[in-house]
Amino acid sequence: MLFINKKLRKVDVALVVSVTAIIIMSLITIGSATHINTPSDDRYWFLQRQGIFTLINVGMIIFFMNFDYKMLQIYGKKIYIFNLIMLLAVMFLGQSALGAQRWIQLGPISLQPSEFSKIMMIICMASVFQDKIGKLNTFSDLLPLLGYVGLPFLLVLKQPDLGTSLVFIAIFLGMIFACGVNLKLLFWMFSAAVACAPLLWMFVLKEYQKMRIMVFIDPNVDPLGSGYHIIQSKIAIGSGMLFGKGLFSGTQSQLNFLPENHTDFIFAVVGEELGFIGTTFLLLMYLILMWRGIKIAQQAQDTFGMLLAVGITSMLAFHVLVNVGMTAGIMPVTGIPLPFMSYGVSALTTNMLSVAILLNIYLRNQKLQF
């Protein structure tokens, strides 16, 4: 206990405060968004469930601080194999919902393996990429790494879960950038991706995914179908104005006009009920979180720790960018949750594990130039 107390006194205060503030906002917003749509005797079921798993995850963070994050490096290969087995299991044992097979039922809990896959891949990539610092100058240097990431990427895309697949790409790009990849190589990769876009449209994307892109360009293409989410979300955010309508008083969320208001579109609830002030405060907390992630990466005592922090920060930043952009109508709907805000056991646990790793690296940091 004395060891734990000593460690707690050395935690990254700014990181802990920002995450705590976001989680408190999450619990309040989830309670507001869901209380009217559940039976009176179980009105705060979503809030209670999210709160319970938050406390469990806080205990997990404290427990994890007893161990050196470098131990993860030893199990990189085993974690990669377990990740592949887990993703394959979804194909045969997973349950379907909303047109996708992404969940595995374990008693009363529905787990989404693709969520855990993100933090597993960060660990695996960090263990492999640490030997590639300054060595990614040609496509042949990059090709083995693309294959390493490509297999779990395709398994997740098969579910289909395009959002998480895009997160893999964001993590990959962030980590190879930290490795000092030749920027000309990234330019040619981006150019090749743009050139392949028509093939992606014709042979890879499903009809509902194509519709999401069309709706992104013009929501009125399908105002009562695929465009409904974006239209209602923009109405909710805009109607909040400066100070919002107040908790439990948002018409779009309380009257059920806004779909998925406690998960993918929870930012719209914040905009409607807490207004510009509430959304600005939330985005400020995310900004502090990203800033601390970057600083922890810069101060990590080894390359493995640096890459872990870069991967985690890339993942969280991409989630915030895409989710907020989606609810504001400036990005296509992808189903990517807002970190620490959206309701969901799997996403919450993955995000808390990420913070646990960042805190662990911070405890053992020394200045490392990269």
C-alpha positions, -999 to +999 in steps of 0.1 A: +000+000+000+029+024+008+043+016-026+010+025-043+007+057-023+042+067-033+034+060-070+001+080-068+020+110-056+041+110-088+013+106-113+008+130-142-017+154-125-028+172-157-035+138-174-055+125-144-075+157-140-084+159-177-095+123-179-114+126-146-132+157-159-142+139-191-155+109-173-176+130-149-191+148-179-197+114-195-216+100-165-237+132-162-245+133-200-253+095-202-277+099-173-294+129-190-295+112-224-310+079-212-331+085-182-363+093-201-361+062-224-359+035-197-385+023-172-389+044-141-377+016-118-345+013-138-342+049-151-304+052-146-294+017-157-269+030-183-254+055-158-250+029-131-235+003-154-210+029-168-202+041-133-195+006-120-171-003-149-154+031-144-146+022-108-134-013-119-111+003-145-097+028-120-088-001-098-071-017-128-051+014-134-038+015-098-030-022-101-011-018-134+011+009-119+028-018-099+044-032-130+069-019-155+054-012-189+085-028-205+071-062-196+046-057-224+075-058-249+083-094-240+048-106-248+045-087-281+044-118-304+020-136-281-003-106-279-003-104-317-013-141-320-040-138-293-053-107-311-057-126-344-074-155-326-098-131-309-107-114-342-112-148-359-134-159-331-158-130-338-163-144-373-175-178-359-189-170-325-198-133-327-233-118-325-247-095-351-262-061-344-269-031-367-257-051-397-223-060-383-208-090-365-186-074-339-196-086-304-190-117-283-214-124-255-199-133-221-227-137-197-244-103-192-215-085-209-212-079-246-175-074-255-163-059-288-129-075-296-121-049-322-120-023-294-094-043-274-076-050-307-066-014-309-045-013-277-031-048-285-019-036-319-003-005-303+017-028-280+026-052-309+036-024-333+057-007-306+076-039-300+083-044-337+088-008-348+113+000-321+141-014-343+130+006-373+139+041-361+156+060-390+153+029-412+121+036-431+135+052-463+121+030-490+088+011-497+107-022-492+115-011-457+079-003-450+063-034-467+069-059-438+053-034-414+023-030-438+018-067-438+021-070-401-007-044-396-026-055-427-038-089-414-057-076-383-068-046-403-085-069-429-101-091-402-117-060-386-128-047-420-145-080-426-168-077-396-174-050-411-160-023-389-147+005-411-143+029-382-119+007-362-100-002-394-094+035-400-081+038-364-055+012-372-043+033-401-041+064-379-021+045-353+002+031-380+008+065-395+015+082-361+040+055-351+060+054-384+061+092-383+077+089-349+101+063-364+113+090-388+097+076-420+107+093-453+080+119-458+082+114-496+072+078-490+041+089-471+033+113-500+034+084-525+014+062-502-013+089-499-013+094-537-016+056-543-046+055-518-063+083-537-057+066-570-072+034-556-103+052-543-125+042-573-116+005-568-124+009-531-158+024-539-167-004-564-154-035-548-148-029-510-173-005-496-208-019-488-239+000-499-246+015-465-210+028-463-214+044-498-246+060-486-228+074-455-203+091-478-231+105-501-250+117-470-218+134-457-217+154-489-255+162-488-275+149-458-307+157-477-300+128-501-317+105-475-331+128-448-352+101-431-326+074-435-288+076-435-289+114-433-312+115-403-284+112-377-264+140-391-294+164-395-306+158-360-271+161-345-265+194-362-299+207-350-290+196-315-256+213-314-269+245-330-299+248-307-276+247-276-262+281-286-239+296-259-250+281-226-272+252-237-307+243-227-297+228-194-292+191-183-323+169-189-338+197-210-325+191-245-355+185-268-336+166-295-321+141-270-349+140-244-376+135-270-356+108-288-351+127-321-313+122-318-304+085-324-276+068-304-275+098-281-256+080-254-230+064-277-218+077-310-237+110-309-231+119-272-212+151-282-244+164-297-261+160-263-233+180-247-237+207-274-275+209-269-277+208-231-244+225-221-240+247-252-208+262-267-193+266-232-198+229-224-184+217-257-154+241-254-146+228-219-148+192-231-125+199-261-101+217-238-099+186-217-091+165-247-065+190-258-048+186-224-050+149-227-033+149-262-007+174-249+002+151-220+004+121-244+029+140-266+050+151-236+051+116-222+063+103-255+090+129-257+102+121-221+100+083-223+132+066-213+132+041-242+120+038-278+094+012-269+078+036-243+080+064-268+062+044-295+035+032-270+027+068-261+027+079-297+003+051-307-020+058-278-021+095-285-027+089-322-056+066-314-073+090-290-067+120-312-082+103-342-112+092-322-119+127-310-113+143-344-136+118-363-164+117-337-167+154-331-164+160-369-191+134-375-216+149-351-209+184-365-215+171-401-179+178-414-170+141-415-188+109-426-206+088-400-183+059-390-195+047-356-163+057-338-171+064-301-159+095-283-131+085-258-142+083-221-176+099-231-196+074-251-213+046-233-197+012-238-178-013-216-153-023-243-144+012-254-141+025-218-118-004-208-096+002-239-093+039-231-086+033-194-059+008-203-044+034-226-043+059-198-028+033-175+001+027-199+007+065-203+008+069-165+031+039-163+055+054-188+054+088-171+064+072-138+096+059-154+104+087-178+137+102-187+143+126-215+146+109-249+152+128-281+135+114-312 
